[in-house]
């Protein structure tokens, strides 16, 4: 995982999530909490993870029971107080 400097445009390596996806994947950051969510799909199944934006550590949130694939994850900015 990388971040991009808003000031310079330079990339910075944060770390590896340890997650391998074989099919469609999608991620979003909740603007209210700053939490990042990453949805992945592979032959073994699909899952939703929370990714720590400081060190790229992945924490399983939910295993999709039917090998679902979710893309286009989005959290609207109006959720921000």
C-alpha positions in Angstrom: 0.0 0.0 0.0 1.2 3.5 -0.8 0.2 7.0 0.0 0.6 10.0 -2.3 1.8 13.4 -0.9 -0.9 16.1 -1.7 1.9 18.7 -1.7 4.5 17.0 -3.9 2.7 14.1 -5.6 5.5 11.7 -4.4 4.5 8.2 -3.4 5.4 6.7 -0.1 5.3 3.0 0.7 3.3 2.2 3.8 3.5 -1.6 3.8 2.0 -4.8 2.6 -1.6 -5.8 3.5 -0.8 -9.5 3.0 -4.1 -9.8 1.1 -4.1 -11.4 -2.4 -7.0 -10.7 -4.7 -7.6 -12.6 -7.9 -10.6 -10.8 -9.1 -12.3 -7.4 -8.7 -11.4 -5.4 -5.6 -12.5 -2.1 -4.2 -11.5 0.2 -1.3 -12.9 3.3 0.4 -12.0 5.5 3.3 -14.8 6.5 5.7 -14.4 10.3 5.9 -15.9 10.4 9.4 -13.6 7.9 11.0 -10.6 7.7 8.7 -11.0 3.9 8.5 -10.2 2.2 5.2 -12.2 -0.7 4.0 -11.0 -3.1 1.3 -13.2 -5.6 -0.4 -11.5 -8.5 -2.2 -12.4 -11.7 -4.2 -10.3 -14.8 -4.8 -11.0 -18.5 -5.6 -11.1 -19.2 -1.9 -13.8 -16.7 -1.4 -14.4 -13.0 -0.8 -14.0 -10.8 2.2 -14.1 -7.3 3.6 -11.1 -6.0 5.5 -10.3 -2.9 7.5 -6.9 -1.6 6.6 -4.8 0.4 9.0 -3.7 3.4 7.0 -0.6 3.9 9.1 1.0 0.4 8.7 -1.2 -1.4 6.1 -2.2 -4.1 8.6 -5.4 -5.9 7.5 -8.1 -7.0 9.9 -10.9 -9.3 8.7 -14.3 -7.7 9.1 -16.5 -10.2 7.2 -16.2 -13.3 5.0 -18.7 -13.2 2.1 -20.6 -16.5 2.4 -21.3 -16.9 -1.4 -18.0 -15.7 -3.0 -19.6 -12.3 -3.7 -17.6 -9.5 -5.2 -18.3 -5.9 -4.2 -16.8 -3.0 -6.2 -17.4 0.7 -6.3 -17.3 1.0 -2.5 -18.2 4.6 -1.5 -19.0 6.5 1.7 -20.6 9.9 1.1 -18.9 13.0 2.6 -22.2 14.1 4.2 -21.5 11.5 6.9 -18.8 13.9 8.2 -19.9 16.0 11.2 
